[in-house]
Amino acid sequence: MIPSVRHLALSLALVGLPSLGWADTRRFALIAGANDGGADRITLRYAVSDATAFGAVLEDLGGVPRSNQTLLIEPDRAVLQDAIHNLAETVKVAEERGMRTEVVFYYSGHSNEDGLLLGDTQYDYPALKEDLESIGADVRIAVLDSCASGALVRTKGGVARPAFLEDRSNDVEGTAYLMSSSADEAAQESDAVGASFFTHYLVSGLRGGADLSQDGRVTLDEAYRYATAETLKRTERTSLGAQHATYSYKLGGHGDFVFTDLSATTSSLVLDEGTRGRFFVRDDEGNLIAEVEKNDGRSVELALRPGTYTVVLDRESKQFDGVFDIGEAEHLMIGDIEFLEFQGEVATARGGQAVAAAPPDAPVAGEDSEAIAPLAPVSPGAMDPVDTGVRMSLGVARAASTGFELGVVGAIATDVAGTQIGTAFNKADSVEGMQVSLAYNQAAVLHGMQIAMGVNVVSGVSTGWQSAMFLNVASGELTGFQSAFVNVGERVRGIQTGFVNQAREAHGIQIGLVNAGGDGSGVQFGLVNVAGDYKGAAFGLVTVHKKGYNHVFVNSGTIDPFLVSASWGSQYVYTNVQLGMQFKSGGNPSLAVGIGGHLPIRKFYVDGDIGGGYRFGGSAEGPVVRFRVQPGFAFGQHFAIQTGIIVEAQSALGLLGPDPTPEVVTIDEVGRTVGWTVGLRF
C-alpha cells in the first residue's frame, strides 16, 4: 500500500483515539528517513534508523501512538508531498470535531542549501515550508537532520529568537523549526553511536537526559538546547569540524511545547544524585539507546522500555560497566556501587606496535564525508579476541581466546569465540560459540551453546541453547532453547523442556511436568501449568493462571439433572472437574474430568468442553461421557449466565453368573441423550 493510501485509510481511525495525556488534543507525526540522496551522493548509513528511533520515542513518551504516525522510508518528493497533504486532511477532520491538534514533522537524510534531496528528486525549501504551514494544526514542529538544513530559515517566514518561552502551561500556537546544522555545514553521522549525532542526542534528551528542570517533562526548548550542546561538543574535534544546530520559530501563547512526558512510561533507569560522568546505555542487541553526561548533585531519569541494558560509564579516563534488567513498571535506580571498572582494550597495530584504545572523544576516519565521528566506549563483552588456536590450562587463564580452549580442570577466559571445554567447569564473560563441561558452565553473555552434565548458568543476555542433565539458569534474557531436569529463566523467548520449567516471563513453549510461565505468552504443555498474566493457552491436568479462566459453574443436565463443575486454566483453554447428581431413587453421583476452550467476545463468550468419568455404585455404575457447548453473557467478573447444548452418554457394567468375576462382564447401554442446559458462572 502506498503511503498516501495508507494514511487516508487511517485518517478516520486516528481522530477517535484517546488523547494519551493531553486533554482534547491529538498529536500526529510524519516521519521520513532517506539514505539515498541521488547518484552523486554517498549513501548514508543511519537516516532510516534515525527516523525509526525518533518515531519510537514519540510513541513511548510523546503522546503519538503508532496509529497516529506515518513513517516513510526512502520517499521521493511526490510521496513525501502527498503524505503532507494527506496529513493536512486528517488534521482538518480532527479540528472539525473540536479537537486541538499538534503535528511533528521529522526528516533525516540528504539536503543542500536549496532543499531536501530525495533519491533523484529535490523538495525545495520554499515549497516544503508552504506545504508544512498549510497543515491547519494549532502547533507545527519540524525537525530536519540533514546537511545545510539551516538554509531553510532563510526563506520567507520565520525569525530566529534567542530562546523559547519558559512558562510550562503548554498553551502555545504556531510553527517551530529545528535544524541539525547551519546553512553551510554538513550534518555528521557516526558508526560509534549508530546514528546521526543530532538525532542521537535529541532522542537521548527526549528520553529524560534533557529534563534539567526535573519536572518529569521535556520541553521543546530543553530538547533543543540539550541536542545542540551535545552535538557541538562531540563534533568539535572531527575532521569536518563543529556542527551547529539552528532553529527558527513563530510560536505565540503562554507556554512552551511539552515534547515528551516521562510519566507516560512505567519503566525507567534512574542515575542517582551521586553519580557523575558520561553514561552510554545499550540495549540487549548492542544498540546505543541513550547517552548522557551528568554531574553529581541531581538525578537523571531515562525512560526506557522493559528489557536488559548494558551501561558503560566513562569518567576521568576510566571506564566502568554494569548490566541491568528493567521490569515492567520498574524505576531502577543505579549508583556507583553497581558498576565495575574494566580496562580499555589494547590492540596491536599492523607492524606490531601496541596501541591503546582511542579515548571516547578521539576522531576516527570514515568512508563517508558525512560519517566521521568520535568513538564511543564499548563494554568488555564487545572486545575482539587476542589469543587464537588451541590453548590448555588448569583453570587459571584470564585472556580472550578464539578457536579451541581446553581446561584440564577448568577453562576460564574473558571472551571466547570458538569452543571452551573444561573437565569440571568453564567460565567466561562472553561466549561466541560453545561451552562443554561435566559439571558447570558459566557465561555473562552467551551467543551459542552450553552443554553440561550438571549446571549451565548465563547471567546476562543470551541467544542459543542450554542443555544440561540437572539445571539451566538464565538470569537475563534468553532467546533460544533450554533442556534440563529443571530450567529457570528471567525472560525466556523460545522453548523450555524439562520436568520443571520456570520463567518470570516465558514467551514461547513450555513442555514439562510442571510449568511456571509468569507474565508471559505462548503455550504450556504439562501436568501442572501455573502463570500470572499469561497471553496464550495451557494444556494439562491442572492449570492455574492468576488472570486465567477460573470459575465455578452450576448447570442443568440430562442424565445428570444437576451438575456442579470447577474450571481453571489459561485465558482460552481450561480443565474442569464435573460432579453430576441424580435425584431419582437409587441414583448415584458421577465424577468426570474434562478439557475445554473459552472464546471471549467482550461481555459475551462461548465455552465448549468434553469430559469423561465414572458413575459410582448402583445398577447404573459405569463410564460417563459428556460434551457441552454453552454461549454466555458476563454481568461481571464473577457472575454470568449461560445456556447451550449438552450431550451425555452413560453405560453400565453388568456382572453375569452366580459367582461373577471381573473378567466376565457385559456393557449395557443405559442412555445417550441430547438436551438443553442452563447454568450460572461464578
Phi, psi and omega in degrees: 000129180289155186304321184296316179295318179301315182292320180296320180295332182272345194303318180289324181291329186297317187284352179268359184278157176294159187280350174056046171109339178250106189300132177056026181239139172241128176255137177233152180224136171244116189237128182229136175229130183220109175284333184270117178250016179110171186297329183266012180239139176291135180293129178286162181261328196234009182297316181292316179292329174299316179298318179296318180295321179294319177297323181295319181288329175292323179293317184287318193229346189261010177071022180238091178298161184302328179293341178262010180247142169244118181252121180250127179250122179053050178283156166265182184299316184298318181294316181294317180295319179297321179295322177297317180295320178293323176296321177299321178292320178297316179297322180299316178298317180297317182290329176295338176268013174082020182263148169280138184235143177225138185233134174243125176248131181228135176225133173231124181165203179275151171199167172227195183289352182255333183172185179281138179256109186242095186062234178265012180244162180229135178251099185298146182301315180302318179292321179298313180296319180297318180292319180295320183281352173282347175287119188278041180277157177294323178228136175233122178244124179243129178239120180241118177248088184198165181296142175056023182294340177297342178296342180302323185280356175282340180284171187301142180086146176094121179232128179294137180236158184289332183195158173278161180294150185258348180298135186266019183282346177060027179259077184232158175217151177129203186229140175227141178239130172245125180241139186283343183214164177281182188291341184236024182242154173271139172275131188254139173243163191223132172293329183295320180263352179066035183190174167286152181299313187296311180295320179303312182283331175295314179295318177300319179294318181293334177280359175133343181297333183268000184281070182292330179285346180055039176259008178081009178225145177248118181271169178301318180295315180297316181296316181295312182299318181295310182297322180295310183296316182291321178297316179297316182298319185275350181250357183298329185250014173280164182292338178274349178088179185295144178248123184250114175288151180228167177207161176209143181206155170229080181244133176235164179129208188236020183196189178248153180287120177278112186281311179223147178246111186293341177285353180288346176248150181264356185233144180198163173248123185249120174272117189288171188299328186281347182277152176208157181126188178258125184252132177244121184249119180242145178278184185289351175260005178088003180284136179282109185272321183206152177221125186224132170257128189224142173260159178286164181104346175214146176272157177230127178253124178253116180283118183228158174284152177304140180162190180254131184229141172257127182244124176252129179250124178249119184211122175053049177066013175243152182235140181227155176212166177198153178248130187228136176258124179249119180271174176297134179061031180245131174250094189272117179265132179233150178224190184302329185293338181278356184254146175242138180285143173225156182271135175299148184292139172257119183254163178251119180284158176298124186112349171100357183278129179279133179228146178280158179297149181293143176293164187303328184260010182285136179287147175232150182283153178221164180282332184258133179296342177257016183227048178248126192208156170292161183264128175274146180293154178238158180283161182298336177295345181260006181294149174278140179296153182240342178251138181233168176091205181259130177230147179234144181208171174263008180105027182237003182288134175230067180217159175284148183215150171235162179092242189227120178241125181242124176255122180299316172260309179201158180243130180230132178206155176288308183226130182241126172237091184149229183235131178241118182237123177234135180301316180256316187206162171225145178215133179205153174284316182222133180235122171245083184154241189217141169241130180227128178205169177279319189253310198207130171238135178223136176214144174284317178229131182233129170229087184159236189216142170239130178230125181211151171286332184257273191225140170242135181226131170234127185264343181239213181287138182217146176225122179142223193223129170247124179228122182215159176288319188249306192214135168241134178231128174232099185275353172256225177252125179249126172246108183154236193216135172237132178221115180191174174301316177231129176241129181232131180217154173278297173231116182245120176245096183156232186231134169242127177225125182178184176290319178231126177236129181222137175207143175293326172221113178250117179241100182149236184230133172242127180233115181184179175288318178232125179237132174235110188261353180063214177267075186235206180202156178129220183224136175245131173239113181189170175293317177232127178238127182231141177198170176261254176269089189250123179263093181165202184235155178223136180237119180178180179288316180232121177233120180235105174248129184304320178248034180264202183261092186235107186211165171246138184235146170235120186225157168273159179221196180247285176296318172255103184295338184230123182235131171241128181222153175237131181237144174213145181173198178277189183291337187235341181231135181220159170248155180214162173241129185242128175249116180255142183233141173243136184261355180285163180297132181082001179288146182231155183286158173239151178228128182221155173238150183208177177228144184212174178235145181239124180243103179278139176226080189057237180281344176272160177202164174228126175250139173220129181215158176225137182214161178221149180195213189211141172261133188258130173076165176080178182289341182260018181300133180158184185288151179231137175234139184219135178228133182222144170230118189224105168290151180211171177227128183263121174276340179192183182295330187241019176209128178207158173245150182209155179206158182172203184257139176230135177238123181233143176227139183224132173235156181235146176266120178251135181263140184249154172087159180292335180233073187294148175234158181299338181282344184249093183222159170233156178249116179256128179288124179267320181185150171219113188231151172239127183212192182246136180241145177229139182201177178238145176245133180239000000 
